[in-house]
């Protein structure tokens, strides 16, 4: 049996949401920055423990406040991938507040967090900064290098299918 789940990439503009989606679905990367206006949707069929799953991945325009995102973009979401850019503090300074908003407003949706562009930083130093700010990030990825992108999407798929 094949099921489908809606996954929405959220986060500030320029954190690499589109790049993560393109790397995962099309295995491509471009240094050319193109602003997402509205929403861009791609899908990918995967297997989670022998179960077929179609991920309907929504790459929505970046906002500096998750509550300013059009609610119609978020309706029916089974999973969120919250993306930050470790080189820009403004992309994660309100992280806990925004994740709490998602958990409260969409209580059945699963959430996975990712620090994209991790190829540009010293990850261990950044982890200590996050610890000071009481921020817990699930993955340190690089869409450019293809690091942890597959694992990131597999994990959100697993959480949605197994309800963990």
Backbone bond lengths (Angstrom), bond angles and torsions (degrees), N, CA, C in turn:
res aa  C-N    CA-C-N  psi(-1)  N-CA   C-N-CA  omega(-1)  CA-C   N-CA-C  phi
1 X - - - 1.453 - - 1.524 109.17 -
2 X 1.302 116.01 134.90 1.461 120.50 179.72 1.525 108.96 -105.80
3 X 1.323 115.50 128.54 1.455 119.66 174.72 1.522 108.29 -116.88
4 X 1.326 115.62 162.87 1.456 118.96 176.91 1.521 109.02 -127.50
5 X 1.316 114.89 146.98 1.459 122.09 -179.18 1.517 108.88 -135.34
6 X 1.328 114.60 139.51 1.458 121.07 177.83 1.529 109.32 -89.79
7 X 1.324 114.73 126.98 1.463 122.59 177.35 1.521 107.00 -119.47
8 X 1.329 116.89 129.98 1.459 120.82 -179.81 1.529 109.57 -115.80
9 X 1.323 115.36 127.14 1.459 121.82 173.69 1.521 107.73 -85.15
10 X 1.335 117.28 122.71 1.460 121.80 -179.72 1.524 109.62 -124.33
11 X 1.318 115.15 157.30 1.456 121.94 179.00 1.516 109.58 147.45
12 X 1.307 115.79 175.41 1.460 122.28 -179.21 1.525 110.78 -64.71
13 X 1.328 115.37 165.43 1.460 119.59 175.34 1.530 109.02 -65.65
14 X 1.303 116.06 146.48 1.457 121.36 173.53 1.515 116.31 77.59
15 X 1.342 118.62 10.28 1.474 119.70 -179.70 1.528 111.81 -84.38
16 X 1.333 116.43 -14.01 1.464 119.66 177.69 1.518 114.64 105.91
17 X 1.323 117.59 23.80 1.466 120.69 179.04 1.536 110.66 -60.01
18 X 1.327 116.12 -48.93 1.471 120.51 -179.67 1.523 110.75 -63.14
19 X 1.315 116.68 -39.80 1.464 120.54 -179.71 1.525 111.49 -65.44
20 X 1.318 117.17 -40.14 1.473 120.29 177.09 1.529 110.52 -62.94
21 X 1.332 116.40 -44.54 1.463 120.10 -179.57 1.528 110.92 -64.15
22 X 1.329 117.01 -46.35 1.467 119.50 -179.89 1.528 111.58 -64.87
23 X 1.326 117.35 -39.20 1.466 119.96 178.49 1.529 109.74 -62.17
24 X 1.325 116.42 -42.30 1.463 120.58 -177.29 1.532 112.15 -71.32
25 X 1.314 117.29 -48.46 1.465 120.40 -173.73 1.524 111.98 -81.91
26 X 1.330 118.11 -41.85 1.465 121.79 -172.89 1.528 113.72 -111.64
27 X 1.321 116.94 -4.81 1.468 123.30 -176.44 1.528 111.76 52.79
28 X 1.340 115.14 45.08 1.463 120.92 177.88 1.522 109.68 -128.21
29 X 1.326 115.16 160.94 1.461 121.62 174.83 1.521 108.32 -148.15
30 X 1.329 115.88 141.65 1.455 121.33 175.91 1.519 108.91 -134.56
31 X 1.330 116.33 138.15 1.463 121.29 175.72 1.521 112.12 -76.78
32 X 1.323 117.71 -12.15 1.468 121.36 179.49 1.518 109.34 -73.11
33 X 1.326 115.74 120.21 1.460 120.72 -179.27 1.516 109.91 -85.68
34 X 1.319 115.58 120.99 1.456 121.58 177.11 1.526 106.84 -122.50
35 X 1.314 116.75 121.73 1.456 121.87 -178.83 1.526 109.38 -68.75
36 X 1.336 116.18 132.75 1.457 120.49 173.59 1.520 108.00 -81.28
37 X 1.306 115.89 123.64 1.462 121.22 175.65 1.520 106.45 -108.98
38 X 1.326 115.28 120.73 1.458 119.17 -177.09 1.518 110.21 80.37
39 X 1.326 115.75 -115.99 1.457 120.31 -176.31 1.532 109.88 -144.66
40 X 1.318 115.26 147.01 1.458 122.66 174.06 1.523 106.03 -124.86
41 X 1.321 117.08 130.04 1.460 120.80 -174.26 1.524 110.14 -121.40
42 X 1.325 115.97 130.46 1.463 122.89 171.91 1.526 107.85 -129.99
43 X 1.327 116.48 161.20 1.459 118.48 176.30 1.515 109.96 -131.99
44 X 1.323 113.72 155.36 1.463 119.91 178.43 1.519 108.26 -147.20
45 X 1.320 115.07 134.22 1.458 120.81 177.34 1.519 108.82 -93.22
46 X 1.330 114.79 131.13 1.463 120.99 -179.22 1.523 109.24 -135.23
47 X 1.329 115.51 173.04 1.463 121.93 174.54 1.521 108.41 -117.96
48 X 1.317 115.16 133.41 1.460 121.89 173.75 1.519 106.33 -123.24
49 X 1.329 117.11 109.97 1.469 121.45 -178.65 1.528 111.66 47.41
50 X 1.308 117.02 54.82 1.469 124.26 177.95 1.527 113.84 69.36
51 X 1.318 118.50 4.62 1.455 121.46 177.85 1.526 109.11 -101.75
52 X 1.333 116.28 129.82 1.462 120.89 177.28 1.518 109.54 -76.34
53 X 1.324 115.44 133.34 1.456 121.28 -179.51 1.523 108.62 -138.12
54 X 1.322 116.34 131.54 1.462 121.13 173.25 1.510 108.00 -101.96
55 X 1.322 116.32 118.68 1.457 121.24 175.17 1.530 107.94 -88.97
56 X 1.324 115.49 122.04 1.457 121.56 173.44 1.522 104.35 -99.58
57 X 1.335 116.98 103.00 1.458 122.55 -170.28 1.523 109.81 -98.74
58 X 1.339 115.07 119.83 1.456 122.56 179.52 1.523 108.41 -102.93
59 X 1.309 115.12 119.58 1.465 122.27 174.01 1.518 105.48 -102.05
60 X 1.328 116.61 105.06 1.464 119.70 -176.09 1.515 110.36 -99.59
61 X 1.328 114.19 158.13 1.464 119.82 -179.95 1.523 110.08 -57.45
62 X 1.324 115.61 141.69 1.454 120.66 -179.90 1.512 112.51 -72.52
63 X 1.302 115.52 138.54 1.471 122.03 176.62 1.521 107.71 -131.69
64 X 1.336 116.14 149.19 1.455 119.17 178.30 1.526 111.76 -84.82
65 X 1.332 116.54 2.46 1.458 121.97 176.08 1.528 107.44 -146.69
66 X 1.314 116.79 114.53 1.465 121.62 -176.40 1.527 111.81 -57.06
67 X 1.326 116.99 -29.12 1.462 119.68 -178.89 1.529 112.62 -72.04
68 X 1.339 117.09 -11.29 1.461 121.07 178.13 1.534 112.61 -90.89
69 X 1.338 116.44 -4.53 1.459 120.66 177.47 1.528 108.19 -71.97
70 X 1.310 116.21 139.57 1.466 119.97 178.26 1.529 109.45 -56.37
71 X 1.314 116.10 125.54 1.465 119.72 -178.17 1.523 111.49 -61.98
72 X 1.330 117.66 -27.92 1.469 120.16 179.34 1.532 111.32 -63.87
73 X 1.327 118.09 -28.05 1.467 120.89 177.28 1.523 111.18 -69.36
74 X 1.321 116.37 -27.30 1.464 120.52 -173.02 1.527 113.85 -97.83
75 X 1.324 117.36 -14.45 1.465 120.48 -179.61 1.527 111.26 -59.32
76 X 1.318 116.45 137.87 1.453 121.34 176.33 1.512 114.52 75.34
77 X 1.311 117.43 14.69 1.463 120.85 -178.96 1.525 110.43 -76.12
78 X 1.330 115.65 130.51 1.467 121.40 175.80 1.519 111.14 -93.72
79 X 1.332 116.43 -25.26 1.458 120.02 -178.73 1.515 112.41 -153.43
80 X 1.321 114.77 143.35 1.460 121.83 176.11 1.522 109.43 -114.67
81 X 1.315 115.76 140.41 1.460 121.32 168.25 1.521 105.50 -114.20
82 X 1.333 115.84 111.51 1.462 121.45 -178.85 1.521 107.54 -92.97
83 X 1.336 115.97 119.75 1.473 122.09 -173.21 1.521 110.24 -110.00
84 X 1.340 115.28 131.42 1.461 120.79 173.30 1.519 109.25 -120.43
85 X 1.327 115.54 162.68 1.459 123.20 175.74 1.528 106.67 -114.49
86 X 1.325 118.39 113.05 1.467 120.25 -175.52 1.526 114.07 -65.73
87 X 1.325 117.33 -12.89 1.462 119.95 179.99 1.525 112.41 -89.77
88 X 1.341 117.53 -4.50 1.467 121.89 -178.74 1.527 109.72 -132.55
89 X 1.329 116.52 103.54 1.467 121.60 -175.71 1.525 112.68 -57.09
90 X 1.334 117.80 -33.64 1.463 119.40 -178.08 1.529 112.34 -62.27
91 X 1.339 118.34 -17.03 1.464 120.43 -179.94 1.521 112.55 -82.38
92 X 1.319 116.89 -10.53 1.467 118.34 178.65 1.527 114.13 -134.95
93 X 1.333 119.03 2.96 1.467 119.67 -178.20 1.527 112.65 -66.96
94 X 1.339 118.56 -25.07 1.468 121.93 177.00 1.522 111.55 -110.81
95 X 1.317 116.47 22.30 1.461 122.44 -175.47 1.527 112.62 -53.44
96 X 1.326 118.13 -53.91 1.467 120.54 -175.77 1.527 111.95 -61.61
97 X 1.312 116.40 -41.07 1.464 121.58 178.56 1.532 110.66 -62.16
98 X 1.327 116.57 -42.78 1.456 120.09 -177.59 1.526 112.18 -72.39
99 X 1.318 117.40 -38.57 1.467 120.23 176.69 1.529 109.76 -66.21
100 X 1.327 117.56 -39.05 1.473 120.34 175.73 1.527 110.54 -60.74
101 X 1.338 117.41 -40.63 1.463 121.01 177.01 1.533 110.56 -59.39
102 X 1.332 117.29 -45.93 1.470 120.76 179.35 1.525 110.99 -62.52
103 X 1.331 116.58 -43.96 1.471 120.66 -179.32 1.523 111.33 -63.38
104 X 1.319 117.20 -38.59 1.463 121.76 -179.13 1.526 111.76 -74.36
105 X 1.324 116.47 -43.86 1.463 121.40 -174.81 1.525 112.31 -79.10
106 X 1.330 117.41 -31.54 1.469 122.92 -178.52 1.535 108.54 -128.35
107 X 1.341 116.56 68.76 1.471 120.60 -169.67 1.533 115.31 -63.95
108 X 1.321 118.72 -21.89 1.465 119.48 -179.64 1.530 112.66 -91.37
109 X 1.323 116.87 -12.10 1.468 120.45 -178.91 1.532 110.56 -76.08
110 X 1.294 116.08 142.82 1.463 122.66 176.21 1.526 108.46 -88.38
111 X 1.332 116.17 150.70 1.465 120.67 -178.67 1.527 109.65 -130.34
112 X 1.318 115.01 131.91 1.461 122.16 172.39 1.525 106.14 -125.76
113 X 1.327 116.75 137.86 1.461 120.46 -179.69 1.522 110.36 -111.69
114 X 1.337 114.24 149.17 1.454 119.32 -178.03 1.525 110.45 -144.04
115 X 1.301 114.63 136.85 1.450 122.02 169.33 1.526 105.67 -96.65
116 X 1.325 116.42 105.95 1.460 120.93 178.21 1.530 107.78 -84.20
117 X 1.304 116.81 170.50 1.472 122.98 179.78 1.533 111.53 62.73
118 X 1.309 116.08 27.29 1.465 120.00 -178.09 1.522 112.65 -70.74
119 X 1.330 116.72 -9.55 1.461 120.51 174.03 1.527 111.48 -72.50
120 X 1.338 116.97 -11.53 1.468 121.44 -177.08 1.530 113.70 -96.09
121 X 1.329 117.50 -0.58 1.471 120.62 -173.28 1.521 111.49 -133.72
122 X 1.320 114.86 169.23 1.465 122.16 168.15 1.531 105.39 -87.53
123 X 1.318 116.54 107.10 1.465 121.24 -173.12 1.521 112.05 -60.58
124 X 1.315 118.08 -40.31 1.474 119.93 -178.44 1.536 111.19 -64.39
125 X 1.317 117.21 -40.94 1.473 120.17 176.64 1.528 110.40 -63.70
126 X 1.334 115.72 -41.46 1.457 119.54 -179.51 1.532 110.95 -66.08
127 X 1.317 116.89 -37.90 1.473 120.08 177.40 1.519 110.98 -59.50
128 X 1.330 117.48 -37.25 1.469 119.58 178.92 1.529 111.09 -69.21
129 X 1.328 117.60 -34.65 1.475 121.22 175.20 1.524 109.54 -63.87
130 X 1.323 115.83 -45.15 1.467 120.32 179.62 1.531 111.07 -63.08
131 X 1.319 116.09 -39.01 1.472 120.00 179.52 1.532 110.62 -62.42
132 X 1.336 116.18 -42.32 1.472 120.81 177.35 1.521 111.80 -59.94
133 X 1.331 116.20 -33.64 1.461 121.48 -178.18 1.534 112.28 -92.69
134 X 1.333 115.95 4.56 1.467 122.13 -179.74 1.534 111.57 57.68
135 X 1.329 115.93 43.04 1.462 122.79 179.47 1.519 108.52 -110.53
136 X 1.317 114.95 129.18 1.459 121.20 179.89 1.525 109.36 -111.13
137 X 1.325 116.35 115.11 1.464 122.68 179.82 1.525 108.37 -108.30
138 X 1.337 116.24 134.76 1.466 120.76 -177.37 1.525 113.13 -79.46
139 X 1.331 116.85 -38.66 1.466 120.22 -175.37 1.516 111.52 -135.17
140 X 1.314 114.62 144.84 1.459 123.05 172.54 1.526 104.83 -114.10
141 X 1.320 114.98 102.21 1.460 121.35 -169.35 1.522 111.53 -118.25
142 X 1.311 114.58 169.25 1.461 122.11 172.03 1.522 107.26 -143.23
143 X 1.327 115.99 110.94 1.462 119.94 175.26 1.529 109.55 -63.41
144 X 1.327 116.30 -35.80 1.464 120.95 -179.54 1.518 111.62 -61.86
145 X 1.334 116.25 -46.57 1.467 121.16 -177.77 1.535 112.75 -90.39
146 X 1.329 117.08 -11.48 1.467 120.37 -178.08 1.524 113.35 79.13
147 X 1.327 116.80 16.80 1.469 121.43 -176.15 1.525 110.66 -81.06
148 X 1.313 117.05 125.33 1.468 126.18 174.44 1.520 115.34 65.64
149 X 1.318 118.85 5.25 1.461 121.05 -177.42 1.529 110.47 -66.99
150 X 1.314 116.59 -47.86 1.472 120.95 178.97 1.523 110.60 -59.37
151 X 1.328 117.39 -46.43 1.469 121.17 -179.55 1.525 112.02 -61.25
152 X 1.318 116.16 -39.52 1.462 122.09 179.21 1.531 111.21 -56.90
153 X 1.321 116.43 -51.26 1.463 120.34 -177.95 1.533 111.57 -72.83
154 X 1.314 117.64 -34.71 1.475 119.72 175.83 1.525 110.19 -62.24
155 X 1.332 116.61 -39.77 1.458 120.46 -179.28 1.522 111.72 -65.54
156 X 1.319 117.98 -43.80 1.471 118.72 178.94 1.529 109.32 -65.71
157 X 1.321 117.35 -37.31 1.462 120.77 176.41 1.528 111.79 -61.48
158 X 1.314 115.88 -45.94 1.467 121.40 178.78 1.529 111.24 -61.62
159 X 1.321 116.61 -45.37 1.475 120.27 179.95 1.528 111.05 -60.51
160 X 1.323 116.75 -40.47 1.464 119.87 -178.41 1.534 112.13 -71.45
161 X 1.332 116.76 -42.37 1.460 120.76 -177.77 1.531 111.81 -71.82
162 X 1.319 115.98 -43.69 1.473 120.71 -176.09 1.528 112.65 -91.13
163 X 1.337 116.05 -4.64 1.462 121.77 -179.95 1.538 112.14 54.93
164 X 1.329 114.63 49.79 1.475 120.26 179.51 1.518 110.29 -113.32
